[in-house]
Amino acid sequence: MTIRGLEPLLAFRKEGKLPSRTVLLFADPVKPRLWAKFGDCLLMPEGAVTMKDDMRVLVGLDVILLAQSADAGPFAIFNKLKEYARSVMFVVLPLNDGYIWDKANGERAL
């Protein structure tokens, strides 16, 4: 299943292209938020991701994953994203807490 909201990215990737940008996702498949506040920034997620989604569209991309909690569900999505993305920033809102991961440096707290 394609990540909801990322259909244009999937079409772009099927053309063999790799966008040079960060993908912003929300880890709440039941009720995805249209925006989230992080510090003084207003973030607008592009899609809502679940464990059942096909994450191959994110291969080689930088991903920011927003979640309302760091419980087992969102944390499992964070770990699955690490198998595909170049880097993943996992931000728990409204705590502005979380983790960042990349292949070169591993996982560390924000």
N, C-alpha and C positions, 0 to 999 in steps of 0.2 A: 504494500500500500504506500502510495506517495504521501509525503508529509504535507498536511493540509496547508495551503497557502504558497507552496513552493513549485506549483506546476510550471510557471514561467522559467524558473531555474532549471527544472528537469528538461524542458524543451531546449534550452541553451546548451546544457551538458550533452544532450543527444546529438547536437551539431558538432561535438568534439571540442567545445570551448570551455575554458576555465576562467570564471570571473575573478577579477582582482578586488574582492571586497569581502567583508565579514557578513555572515548570515546570522540574524537575530531570531531565536526561537523561544517559544514559551512551553514549558513542561506542565501543561494542565489540559489534558485532552477533553475533560468534561466541560469546562467553562474558561476558554482562553480569554485573556484580557486583551483589550485593544491597545493599551498603553501601560507603561510602568515608569515610576519615578526612581531614578538612581542618582543620588546626590542632587545636583542642580540640573541634571539632564532629564529629558522626557524621552523614553524609549518606546518605539512602536514595533513589536515583534512582527515578523513576516509570516510566521506559521506556528502551528501547535504540533508538537512531536510526541509520539507514544513509543513504547517498546516494540510494537508490532510494525512500525513504519520501516520502509526500505531506506536506509541511510546512505546508500551508495552515491546518491546525488551530492553528498557533502564531502566526498573524497578530495583531499588536498586543500580544503577550504578552512578558514578560521571561523569558528562558531561561538556565539555567546548564547548560553542557555539560561533563561530566567525561570525561576520557580518561586512558589509561595512558601515552600518548606524544603528542608534538606532530608526529608524522610526517604524511605526505601525506593519509592517510585521515581522521583526526580533524580536521585543519586544513581539509580540503575541506568537511567537514560544518559546521564553524564558519562558513566563508564562505557556504555555502548558507543557513544559518540567518539570516544578516544580511539576506537578501532578504525574509524573512517576519516575524521577531520585531521587537519594539520595541527590545529590547536583548539582548545575548548576552554572558555571561561564560564564557570558555573556561578551564577549570582542568585542568592536567596534574598527575596524582597519581602518585607520592607527593611530587613536587617542590614542590607548592603554588605553581606557576608558571603563567603563562598570559597571557591578554589579556581585555580588556573592550571592548565596542563598543556604541555607540548612535548613532542618526541625528544627534543634535545635536553630539556631540563626536568622532565617528569612533572609530578603534581606538587603544588604548594598552595598554602592559604593566600587569599587575597589580602 
